[in-house]
Amino acid sequence: MAKFVVAVFTLLGKADCPFYAEAERLADTLQRSLPNFRAHKICVLPDEWEGWLDGTCSKNGWKHEESPLVWRELVEQGGKGLLLGGLSDFLNHCQDYYGVSSDVNPDMMLSVAAENLETQIKLLQEEQDHLNLVKPIHVWITGAASHTSRILIPNLLSAEIFPKAPAVSLHLLDLDENEEELQRLREETQSLALSMLRRVTVHTDPQQAFREADVIVLLDDTNGGRRGEGEEEEEEKQEVKSVCNRYREFSRLIDAKANKQVKVIVSGDSHVNLRCSLLVEGAHSIDSHQFVAVATQLENEARAVVAEKLGVRPTEVTEVIVWGNISGLSYIDLQRAKVFNFQGPIKGPAFFPQPISRILPDRKWLETNLQDLVRRRRDAVTSRTGQAASASAASGILRVLKAWHAGGGPDEIMSAGVHCSGLFNLRDDIIFSVPVTFEGGKWSMVLDVTVGDGLMRRLELCADELWRNNMNWKAKEKNVTEERFLSVCSFILSHLKMQFSSFLTADLSPLFLNFFFF
């Protein structure tokens, strides 16, 4: 005899509910007495029944005149479910196929039905109470339809990244994609069936963004920092203006809606420092130490270049420092860098590190060739794909998040763009990439570094570039504001002239403007 499953739909709280309860009882009896029979009961509340019934029958291609109770599915044959029908059909099936008939009176059926409804409501309430006790961590991702986001999401929802979080509510925001695309991404994410995932929401309206956010990962990016030949400067300016306007709005929303202990991570291939700086300036109520621009992507590319030079794996090169502008003028510093498993004159066990400064004494290669090779490596990836290296970007974000939440320890050094006021007498109104460690949910700058005259001059150049970028944006923003103001003034003047033309004997425009400006 083939094994099969009988699914019984229990309609709670309806007039014919007792008969459904009897169907349940018969299914339980058969399951206890027959090895090849398995019952699967589905309880549906009254206000959900019609929608659920229509959806189920439409999905399976079933047609019905009365509410169908059961279907049979041959498990061993892998066949599609067979609709058996209502209570009478099910009772006939049990009598003919198994020789089992019903002997329960209507009063008992009514009693069982009432108990079923009461029990189901209690179970639902208990489940809701349990969910209320489990406070999920709210993670927001902007630019959620990007390729980087698709790589990031499956690795993000793990206890390795959020060891203290019981669950994660993921919120996907993308202002450049339609909601249908985000809904597909939501379905894909839910299909991963990750144990930490509580729910997924999608958003295309910025006014919905960052509510109760505990972690925000910003992936909105442009190609403004890496432009190809023939692209006009005006197009670059428009892109910079667009992203800056967006981040001004993001900073206001983060300040108003996010949790005050939110951790904000800015990643991408262009204007990373500037975008992070705009968020810090606009989110006045949130500590600037809670904003980090990801430099680990550039750091990993530098490790790969050095590893290729030394004939080792990139993972065997550690403590490479990136100073300055992550997506602009930066400096790769190997003063603390170490290499493992290097096959040189001095060898040691796998855990024995050697300072790279001793293995590579060629200052010219370190000062010029290394910097150019790292820059060309990133440009090559971007030019081939037309976008930033998504896998590398996702890996860098995950590394920062893991260290920030799980704690990287005092020995794990990485580079990050942070607001470090008064660092080496540099400007305190910029986001600058420096070596940091994460411990206890906070970052600290590594002070055990040597900043000689040569490195200091490089840092000043990087800081000057960042300051000029900030000032250029603010100047553009001021010009736009003044243009809008003058336009409003002109409209008011023209309106006054039309209304009071008989009283105006002279052009009062200069006087009117002076009144507003001074």
Salt bridges, closest charged atoms under 4 A:
GLU22 OE1 - ARG25 NE 2.90
GLU24 OE2 - LYS41 NZ 3.76
ASP28 OD2 - LYS41 NZ 3.36
ASP103 OD1 - ARG25 NH2 3.53
GLU118 OE2 - LYS122 NZ 3.45
GLU160 OE2 - LYS402 NZ 2.85
ASP176 OD1 - ARG246 NH2 2.96
GLU180 OE2 - ARG184 NH1 3.29
GLU181 OE2 - ARG150 NH2 2.56
GLU181 OE1 - ARG184 NH2 2.51
GLU188 OE1 - ARG150 NH1 3.42
GLU212 OE1 - HIS138 NE2 3.67
ASP220 OD2 - ARG246 NH1 3.05
ASP221 OD1 - ARG275 NH1 3.68
GLU231 OE2 - ARG227 NH2 3.68
GLU233 OE2 - LYS237 NZ 3.85
GLU235 OE2 - ARG227 NH2 3.49
GLU239 OE1 - ARG227 NH1 2.81
GLU249 OE2 - ARG252 NH2 2.52
ASP269 OD2 - ARG226 NE 3.69
ASP269 OD1 - ARG378 NH1 3.52
GLU281 OE1 - ARG248 NH1 3.36
GLU281 OE2 - LYS474 NZ 3.55
ASP287 OD1 - HIS289 ND1 3.62
GLU299 OE2 - ARG399 NH1 2.96
GLU301 OE1 - ARG378 NE 3.28
GLU308 OE1 - ARG377 NH1 3.85
GLU316 OE2 - ARG313 NH2 3.13
GLU319 OE1 - ARG336 NE 3.20
GLU319 OE1 - LYS338 NZ 3.35
GLU367 OE2 - ARG363 NH2 2.85
GLU367 OE1 - ARG458 NH2 2.89
ASP372 OD1 - ARG375 NH1 3.26
ASP379 OD1 - ARG226 NH1 3.16
GLU412 OE2 - ARG399 NE 3.76
ASP448 OD2 - ARG336 NH1 3.32
GLU477 OE2 - ARG248 NE 3.34
ASP507 OD1 - LYS497 NZ 3.54
